[in-house]
Each structure stands twice: as C-alpha cells, then as structure tokens.
Amino acid sequence: MLTIQNIRKLGGRRLFGGWIITAVGGNPNEPQYILDIHCNGPIGNRIDRCTISLNRIGELQRNMFKPDSTAYFLYYNGERTDVCVTKDWILNPENFISQLKYIIKEYHNKQS
C-alpha cells in the first residue's frame, strides 16, 4: 500500500482539467489518508472541491476464484464508494491516481 511518505508526494499533482491534489493528510494513528482536491478555473481561482480518502484498515474479501484478499475502500466526501483497491495494486501511484480520476468523474460530477 502507499506509505504515508509516498502518498504525501502526490500533493500538488494535477489529475485532469483543473483538478489538483492540494493537500494530503494522514498519520500513523489515523485510520485513513485524506486528500483535499480542488478544481481551479482558468485564472487560478478555486471553482470546486472535494475530499477523497483511502481507508487504511482493509476488509477481507472472499472470492471463489482466487485466495481471499484484503480490499481498501475509497471514500468520497466521507461516504463510502464502490471503489476499492488491493494492497499490491495500490503500490503503484499511477493506479491510485487513476482511481481518483474515476471517483471525481463518477461521483463528483453526477452530484453537481
């Protein structure tokens, strides 16, 4: 899984359009990583925002086709999404970025 040191490196990362990860929070005593994401307009003013968090406590997922695995769920503005990742998959920061993009497109844009 992304470590606290690695996830903090995502701060300032542009996702798509004007969406940028502006702040990354979390410490070893918190059960989740929290990412504050803003959408900036053409002149740099903030026009929208959301918070996406990754639960650091995994849930055992039973699967009849492969061994049981642990899933880590992502939350959009405090509400659990249907998006989850495995420990091995999330080690790649690009995979994590792709999930953030998906959540913004599927959850944020549908609520606006």
GUZA-41734 format. One record per residue (C-alpha): x, y, z; residue in three letters. Coordinates in pm, whole numbers, plus 50000, padded with zeros to 5 digits. Layout:
residues N
XYZAla ...
end
This chain:
residues 112
500005000050000Met 501105035749956Leu 503045046550261Thr 502495080050427Ile 505785092250281Gln 504785081849929Asn 501215094549943Ile 502425128850056Arg 504405130849730Lys 501055132949549Leu 500435167849688Gly 500305193149406Gly 499705165949145Arg 497375175648859Arg 494735149248791Leu 492915162348481Phe 491445195348370Gly 491745219348663Gly 491625191848929Trp 494695192049156Ile 495525173849481Ile 496105203949707Thr 496635186950043Ala 497385152050172Val 496735142950533Gly 497205112750749Gly 499505099951018Asn 500215065251158Pro 497495069251421Asn 494705078351178Glu 492665051151006Pro 492775068250666Gln 494655090050422Tyr 492775121850332Ile 493245140750005Leu 491815175349954Asp 491255180549583Ile 490415213949423His 489335223349074Cys 490875256048963Asn 489485278348691Gly 491475292948403Pro 492725322148614Ile 493725300048906Gly 490675306249125Asn 489105276549304Arg 485765268149144Ile 485065234349307Asp 486485209449557Arg 486035175049709Cys 487705152249961Thr 488675116649882Ile 490035093650149Ser 491525058950148Leu 490715036150437Asn 493945022450588Arg 492144993250751Ile 491424966350496Gly 488394943950473Glu 488684907150391Leu 487074899450055Gln 486064863649988Arg 486494852149630Asn 485734817449499Met 488174820749206Phe 491304831649393Lys 492534832749752Pro 490904857249990Asp 492354892049964Ser 492144924350158Thr 490414954049997Ala 490904990550090Tyr 487885012450016Phe 487915048349894Leu 485515074150034Tyr 484135104649854Tyr 483285133850087Asn 483015109650379Gly 480755084350206Glu 481975050150105Arg 482195044049732Thr 482055011249544Asp 485725016649457Val 488294995349636Cys 491884985549575Val 494194957949688Thr 497494962949865Lys 499584950449572Asp 497714971249314Trp 497895004049506Ile 501685002349538Leu 501855019649201Asn 500955056749246Pro 499605058248889Glu 496965032348983Asn 495945054149277Phe 495735084949052Ile 493535065848806Ser 491095057349086Gln 490955093749200Leu 490115104548845Lys 487415077848824Tyr 485815088749153Ile 485745125349051Ile 484175116948716Lys 481665091748853Glu 480755105749194Tyr 481505142949196His 480305152448851Asn 477005133648899Lys 476205152649219Gln 476825186949071Ser 
end
